[in-house]
Amino acid sequence: VNKIAQTTGITLVTLFLGWLSVEAGLLWGYIAGWVAYVLVAMVQVRKTGFRYRPLELGAMRGASAEHRDFPLYNTLPALLHTATLSIPIFLIVRQFGDDTAGQLNLCRQTVLLPVTFFATTWMQVYMQRASRMVIEREPVLPGLFRSLLTLTTVAVLLVLTLVLGGPWLFALVFGAEWTMAGEFARILAVPIALQFVVTPLTVLLPPLGHIKGLSIWQVLYFAVVLAYSSIPVSDVWSYLQGLAVAESLALAGLLIHILRMAQRHDRDLRPDDANAAT
């Protein structure tokens, strides 16, 4: 509900201000979406009986100490994630020009951003379920496999669409001059689909107590992309093909790590636990 309120606010306000030719309309539309998000959240917490006062400072300090790993091990990886996405753009602008970089940007905006938004929405729902299962000492593998099956099915359809019709679709929607963006989407189809599958499942690691592993992976992922992008290449096609392989291997490794941690959690459940026995 919060996400729908946010994106609706952004879209409607941005379109309205654009129609009026208001300066900085995109900025104000983005702010309006977040205001809608906060207002809806306030209504929701009120309905659940949440009260802003009195503030229990001791409980807040205790919660901060207990969950200090979240800011400690999330801040740097979050920055590195953004940097990792930016590395290919910087390299392509420097070596192959603005036009080629514009083609890659359109490819990402059209394919990767919607995929990321849907994956993030799924991730927020799955995070709640995963946390509840860990707290109640329930096996997490059954729910993980169900999510993996659903996400993989959609991802396969996405790969087939981009591989078989990527250039044609981009030319149809944006014009023949953007066919190269469709070719880029065809090359990057597999890593984009893997991001769609793996990203929502990463929220299982913090409840399992393995947030450090996720942080280490993000650092290694950044290092791999940076190191690969430092290798001289003759053309953009070769660079993107190698980048697709590197990203696919990194994401596949993260998925294997998630499955292993979930398997370890289910195996370590106490034999006398009723939920584990079930």
JOJOTA-V755756 format. One record per residue. N is the residue number from 0. RES is the residue in one small letter. PHI is phi in whole degrees, -180 to 180 (999 if undefined). PSI is psi in degrees with one decimal (* if undefined). OMEGA is omega as a letter, one per 40 degrees, with the letter a starting at -180 (* if undefined). Layout:
n->N res->RES phi->PHI psi->PSI omega->OMEGA
n->N res->RES phi->PHI psi->PSI omega->OMEGA
This chain:
n->0 res->v phi->999 psi->-43.1 omega->i
n->1 res->n phi->-62 psi->-42.8 omega->a
n->2 res->k phi->-65 psi->-40.4 omega->i
n->3 res->i phi->-63 psi->-43.1 omega->i
n->4 res->a phi->-62 psi->-41.6 omega->a
n->5 res->q phi->-65 psi->-52.1 omega->a
n->6 res->t phi->-68 psi->-33.7 omega->i
n->7 res->t phi->-65 psi->-43.7 omega->i
n->8 res->g phi->-61 psi->-45.3 omega->i
n->9 res->i phi->-60 psi->-47.6 omega->a
n->10 res->t phi->-66 psi->-49.7 omega->a
n->11 res->l phi->-67 psi->-45.8 omega->a
n->12 res->v phi->-67 psi->-40.8 omega->i
n->13 res->t phi->-63 psi->-44.7 omega->i
n->14 res->l phi->-64 psi->-41.8 omega->a
n->15 res->f phi->-65 psi->-46.3 omega->i
n->16 res->l phi->-68 psi->-32.8 omega->i
n->17 res->g phi->-66 psi->-39.0 omega->i
n->18 res->w phi->-63 psi->-35.0 omega->i
n->19 res->l phi->-85 psi->-2.3 omega->a
n->20 res->s phi->58 psi->41.9 omega->i
n->21 res->v phi->-78 psi->133.3 omega->i
n->22 res->e phi->-66 psi->139.2 omega->a
n->23 res->a phi->62 psi->30.7 omega->i
n->24 res->g phi->-62 psi->-35.2 omega->i
n->25 res->l phi->-64 psi->-40.0 omega->i
n->26 res->l phi->-65 psi->-48.6 omega->a
n->27 res->w phi->-66 psi->-34.1 omega->i
n->28 res->g phi->-65 psi->-39.6 omega->i
n->29 res->y phi->-65 psi->-43.8 omega->i
n->30 res->i phi->-63 psi->-41.7 omega->i
n->31 res->a phi->-61 psi->-37.4 omega->i
n->32 res->g phi->-63 psi->-41.6 omega->i
n->33 res->w phi->-70 psi->-33.6 omega->i
n->34 res->v phi->-63 psi->-43.7 omega->i
n->35 res->a phi->-61 psi->-39.0 omega->i
n->36 res->y phi->-60 psi->-47.3 omega->a
n->37 res->v phi->-66 psi->-42.6 omega->a
n->38 res->l phi->-63 psi->-43.5 omega->i
n->39 res->v phi->-65 psi->-39.6 omega->i
n->40 res->a phi->-63 psi->-39.3 omega->i
n->41 res->m phi->-64 psi->-39.8 omega->i
n->42 res->v phi->-64 psi->-41.3 omega->a
n->43 res->q phi->-66 psi->-45.1 omega->a
n->44 res->v phi->-69 psi->-30.4 omega->i
n->45 res->r phi->-64 psi->-39.3 omega->a
n->46 res->k phi->-66 psi->-29.0 omega->a
n->47 res->t phi->-87 psi->1.6 omega->i
n->48 res->g phi->89 psi->10.8 omega->a
n->49 res->f phi->-68 psi->138.7 omega->i
n->50 res->r phi->-124 psi->139.8 omega->a
n->51 res->y phi->-78 psi->-22.1 omega->a
n->52 res->r phi->-135 psi->152.5 omega->e
n->53 res->p phi->-79 psi->153.0 omega->i
n->54 res->l phi->-86 psi->127.9 omega->i
n->55 res->e phi->-99 psi->91.6 omega->a
n->56 res->l phi->-63 psi->-36.7 omega->i
n->57 res->g phi->-64 psi->-42.4 omega->i
n->58 res->a phi->-66 psi->-36.2 omega->i
n->59 res->m phi->-67 psi->-41.2 omega->i
n->60 res->r phi->-65 psi->-39.7 omega->i
n->61 res->g phi->-64 psi->-42.4 omega->i
n->62 res->a phi->-66 psi->-38.0 omega->i
n->63 res->s phi->-64 psi->-40.8 omega->i
n->64 res->a phi->-68 psi->-39.0 omega->a
n->65 res->e phi->-67 psi->-36.0 omega->a
n->66 res->h phi->-110 psi->29.1 omega->a
n->67 res->r phi->-67 psi->-18.9 omega->i
n->68 res->d phi->-64 psi->-27.0 omega->a
n->69 res->f phi->-63 psi->-54.2 omega->i
n->70 res->p phi->-71 psi->-33.4 omega->a
n->71 res->l phi->-65 psi->-41.2 omega->a
n->72 res->y phi->-107 psi->5.7 omega->i
n->73 res->n phi->-108 psi->-27.5 omega->a
n->74 res->t phi->-64 psi->-55.3 omega->a
n->75 res->l phi->-62 psi->-46.3 omega->i
n->76 res->p phi->-60 psi->-35.7 omega->i
n->77 res->a phi->-63 psi->-42.2 omega->i
n->78 res->l phi->-66 psi->-40.9 omega->a
n->79 res->l phi->-67 psi->-31.9 omega->i
n->80 res->h phi->-62 psi->-46.2 omega->i
n->81 res->t phi->-64 psi->-41.5 omega->i
n->82 res->a phi->-63 psi->-38.4 omega->a
n->83 res->t phi->-63 psi->-40.1 omega->i
n->84 res->l phi->-68 psi->-27.2 omega->a
n->85 res->s phi->-85 psi->-23.4 omega->a
n->86 res->i phi->-56 psi->-50.2 omega->a
n->87 res->p phi->-60 psi->-36.5 omega->i
n->88 res->i phi->-65 psi->-46.4 omega->i
n->89 res->f phi->-60 psi->-43.5 omega->a
n->90 res->l phi->-66 psi->-44.1 omega->a
n->91 res->i phi->-68 psi->-39.3 omega->i
n->92 res->v phi->-60 psi->-43.0 omega->a
n->93 res->r phi->-70 psi->-40.1 omega->a
n->94 res->q phi->-99 psi->-28.4 omega->a
n->95 res->f phi->-125 psi->-0.2 omega->i
n->96 res->g phi->97 psi->165.6 omega->a
n->97 res->d phi->-66 psi->-36.7 omega->a
n->98 res->d phi->-62 psi->-44.9 omega->i
n->99 res->t phi->-66 psi->-40.3 omega->i
n->100 res->a phi->-63 psi->-37.2 omega->i
n->101 res->g phi->-64 psi->-36.7 omega->i
n->102 res->q phi->-63 psi->-43.2 omega->i
n->103 res->l phi->-67 psi->-37.6 omega->i
n->104 res->n phi->-63 psi->-41.7 omega->i
n->105 res->l phi->-64 psi->-40.4 omega->i
n->106 res->c phi->-57 psi->-46.0 omega->a
n->107 res->r phi->-69 psi->-43.9 omega->a
n->108 res->q phi->-63 psi->-35.9 omega->a
n->109 res->t phi->-82 psi->-33.5 omega->a
n->110 res->v phi->-110 psi->-55.0 omega->a
n->111 res->l phi->-70 psi->-42.3 omega->a
n->112 res->l phi->-65 psi->-46.4 omega->i
n->113 res->p phi->-62 psi->-38.6 omega->i
n->114 res->v phi->-62 psi->-43.3 omega->i
n->115 res->t phi->-64 psi->-40.5 omega->i
n->116 res->f phi->-63 psi->-46.5 omega->a
n->117 res->f phi->-65 psi->-40.9 omega->i
n->118 res->a phi->-64 psi->-38.7 omega->i
n->119 res->t phi->-66 psi->-40.6 omega->i
n->120 res->t phi->-63 psi->-44.9 omega->i
n->121 res->w phi->-61 psi->-40.8 omega->a
n->122 res->m phi->-61 psi->-41.4 omega->a
n->123 res->q phi->-66 psi->-37.8 omega->i
n->124 res->v phi->-70 psi->-44.5 omega->a
n->125 res->y phi->-67 psi->-32.6 omega->i
n->126 res->m phi->-60 psi->-42.6 omega->i
n->127 res->q phi->-62 psi->-45.7 omega->a
n->128 res->r phi->-67 psi->-42.9 omega->a
n->129 res->a phi->-64 psi->-42.8 omega->i
n->130 res->s phi->-62 psi->-41.5 omega->a
n->131 res->r phi->-64 psi->-42.0 omega->a
n->132 res->m phi->-65 psi->-38.6 omega->i
n->133 res->v phi->-68 psi->-43.8 omega->a
n->134 res->i phi->-62 psi->-40.6 omega->a
n->135 res->e phi->-87 psi->8.2 omega->i
n->136 res->r phi->56 psi->51.0 omega->i
n->137 res->e phi->-106 psi->151.4 omega->i
n->138 res->p phi->-61 psi->138.7 omega->a
n->139 res->v phi->-102 psi->-15.8 omega->a
n->140 res->l phi->-63 psi->-42.0 omega->i
n->141 res->p phi->-57 psi->-47.4 omega->i
n->142 res->g phi->-66 psi->-35.8 omega->i
n->143 res->l phi->-64 psi->-42.8 omega->a
n->144 res->f phi->-67 psi->-37.1 omega->i
n->145 res->r phi->-64 psi->-45.1 omega->i
n->146 res->s phi->-64 psi->-41.5 omega->a
n->147 res->l phi->-62 psi->-40.1 omega->i
n->148 res->l phi->-65 psi->-44.7 omega->a
n->149 res->t phi->-65 psi->-47.7 omega->a
n->150 res->l phi->-65 psi->-39.6 omega->i
n->151 res->t phi->-65 psi->-39.3 omega->i
n->152 res->t phi->-60 psi->-47.1 omega->i
n->153 res->v phi->-66 psi->-38.7 omega->a
n->154 res->a phi->-64 psi->-40.1 omega->i
n->155 res->v phi->-63 psi->-42.2 omega->i
n->156 res->l phi->-62 psi->-38.2 omega->i
n->157 res->l phi->-65 psi->-44.4 omega->i
n->158 res->v phi->-62 psi->-46.0 omega->a
n->159 res->l phi->-61 psi->-40.7 omega->a
n->160 res->t phi->-64 psi->-45.1 omega->a
n->161 res->l phi->-72 psi->-39.6 omega->a
n->162 res->v phi->-70 psi->-43.1 omega->a
n->163 res->l phi->-82 psi->-34.2 omega->a
n->164 res->g phi->-132 psi->12.8 omega->a
n->165 res->g phi->-55 psi->-58.7 omega->a
n->166 res->p phi->-59 psi->-41.2 omega->a
n->167 res->w phi->-64 psi->-42.1 omega->a
n->168 res->l phi->-66 psi->-43.1 omega->i
n->169 res->f phi->-65 psi->-40.6 omega->i
n->170 res->a phi->-66 psi->-36.5 omega->a
n->171 res->l phi->-68 psi->-43.2 omega->a
n->172 res->v phi->-84 psi->-42.8 omega->a
n->173 res->f phi->-107 psi->-13.5 omega->a
n->174 res->g phi->113 psi->158.7 omega->a
n->175 res->a phi->-62 psi->-25.8 omega->a
n->176 res->e phi->-71 psi->-10.1 omega->i
n->177 res->w phi->-107 psi->19.2 omega->i
n->178 res->t phi->-63 psi->-34.4 omega->i
n->179 res->m phi->-60 psi->-36.7 omega->i
n->180 res->a phi->-61 psi->-37.3 omega->i
n->181 res->g phi->-67 psi->-35.1 omega->i
n->182 res->e phi->-66 psi->-39.6 omega->i
n->183 res->f phi->-63 psi->-41.9 omega->i
n->184 res->a phi->-62 psi->-35.4 omega->i
n->185 res->r phi->-65 psi->-42.4 omega->a
n->186 res->i phi->-67 psi->-40.1 omega->a
n->187 res->l phi->-93 psi->10.8 omega->a
n->188 res->a phi->-60 psi->-44.1 omega->a
n->189 res->v phi->-67 psi->-51.6 omega->i
n->190 res->p phi->-62 psi->-33.5 omega->i
n->191 res->i phi->-64 psi->-42.6 omega->i
n->192 res->a phi->-66 psi->-38.2 omega->i
n->193 res->l phi->-65 psi->-37.5 omega->i
n->194 res->q phi->-62 psi->-39.4 omega->i
n->195 res->f phi->-62 psi->-34.7 omega->a
n->196 res->v phi->-83 psi->-46.8 omega->a
n->197 res->v phi->-81 psi->-40.3 omega->a
n->198 res->t phi->-55 psi->-46.8 omega->i
n->199 res->p phi->-64 psi->-26.3 omega->a
n->200 res->l phi->-82 psi->-13.7 omega->a
n->201 res->t phi->-66 psi->-20.8 omega->a
n->202 res->v phi->-69 psi->-10.2 omega->i
n->203 res->l phi->-74 psi->-26.0 omega->a
n->204 res->l phi->-67 psi->-45.2 omega->i
n->205 res->p phi->-59 psi->-46.4 omega->i
n->206 res->p phi->-61 psi->-29.6 omega->i
n->207 res->l phi->-80 psi->-4.2 omega->i
n->208 res->g phi->83 psi->24.9 omega->a
n->209 res->h phi->-122 psi->38.2 omega->i
n->210 res->i phi->-67 psi->-28.5 omega->i
n->211 res->k phi->-64 psi->-39.2 omega->i
n->212 res->g phi->-61 psi->-40.3 omega->i
n->213 res->l phi->-64 psi->-39.1 omega->i
n->214 res->s phi->-65 psi->-42.2 omega->i
n->215 res->i phi->-63 psi->-40.4 omega->i
n->216 res->w phi->-62 psi->-42.6 omega->a
n->217 res->q phi->-63 psi->-38.8 omega->i
n->218 res->v phi->-64 psi->-45.3 omega->i
n->219 res->l phi->-65 psi->-38.4 omega->i
n->220 res->y phi->-61 psi->-45.1 omega->i
n->221 res->f phi->-60 psi->-44.4 omega->a
n->222 res->a phi->-64 psi->-39.4 omega->a
n->223 res->v phi->-65 psi->-47.6 omega->a
n->224 res->v phi->-65 psi->-40.7 omega->i
n->225 res->l phi->-65 psi->-44.1 omega->a
n->226 res->a phi->-65 psi->-43.0 omega->i
n->227 res->y phi->-64 psi->-40.8 omega->a
n->228 res->s phi->-70 psi->-10.9 omega->i
n->229 res->s phi->-86 psi->-10.2 omega->a
n->230 res->i phi->-81 psi->129.9 omega->i
n->231 res->p phi->-62 psi->138.3 omega->i
n->232 res->v phi->-130 psi->153.8 omega->a
n->233 res->s phi->-88 psi->-29.5 omega->a
n->234 res->d phi->-150 psi->163.9 omega->a
n->235 res->v phi->-68 psi->-29.5 omega->a
n->236 res->w phi->-65 psi->-44.9 omega->i
n->237 res->s phi->-63 psi->-40.1 omega->i
n->238 res->y phi->-63 psi->-47.4 omega->a
n->239 res->l phi->-68 psi->-34.6 omega->i
n->240 res->q phi->-65 psi->-44.7 omega->i
n->241 res->g phi->-65 psi->-38.3 omega->i
n->242 res->l phi->-63 psi->-39.4 omega->i
n->243 res->a phi->-63 psi->-40.5 omega->i
n->244 res->v phi->-66 psi->-46.3 omega->a
n->245 res->a phi->-62 psi->-44.6 omega->a
n->246 res->e phi->-68 psi->-38.9 omega->a
n->247 res->s phi->-64 psi->-43.1 omega->i
n->248 res->l phi->-65 psi->-41.1 omega->i
n->249 res->a phi->-63 psi->-45.1 omega->a
n->250 res->l phi->-69 psi->-38.3 omega->i
n->251 res->a phi->-63 psi->-39.7 omega->i
n->252 res->g phi->-63 psi->-39.6 omega->i
n->253 res->l phi->-65 psi->-40.0 omega->i
n->254 res->l phi->-63 psi->-42.2 omega->i
n->255 res->i phi->-62 psi->-40.6 omega->i
n->256 res->h phi->-63 psi->-42.6 omega->i
n->257 res->i phi->-62 psi->-45.0 omega->a
n->258 res->l phi->-64 psi->-40.0 omega->i
n->259 res->r phi->-67 psi->-40.8 omega->i
n->260 res->m phi->-68 psi->-37.6 omega->i
n->261 res->a phi->-66 psi->-41.2 omega->i
n->262 res->q phi->-63 psi->-40.3 omega->i
n->263 res->r phi->-65 psi->-40.0 omega->i
n->264 res->h phi->-61 psi->-48.1 omega->a
n->265 res->d phi->-65 psi->-35.6 omega->i
n->266 res->r phi->-70 psi->-31.4 omega->a
n->267 res->d phi->-86 psi->-1.9 omega->i
n->268 res->l phi->-61 psi->140.4 omega->a
n->269 res->r phi->-60 psi->137.1 omega->i
n->270 res->p phi->-60 psi->-30.0 omega->a
n->271 res->d phi->-88 psi->3.1 omega->i
n->272 res->d phi->-75 psi->128.6 omega->a
n->273 res->a phi->-65 psi->-40.6 omega->a
n->274 res->n phi->-65 psi->-40.9 omega->i
n->275 res->a phi->-64 psi->-41.7 omega->i
n->276 res->a phi->-63 psi->-40.8 omega->i
n->277 res->t phi->-63 psi->* omega->*
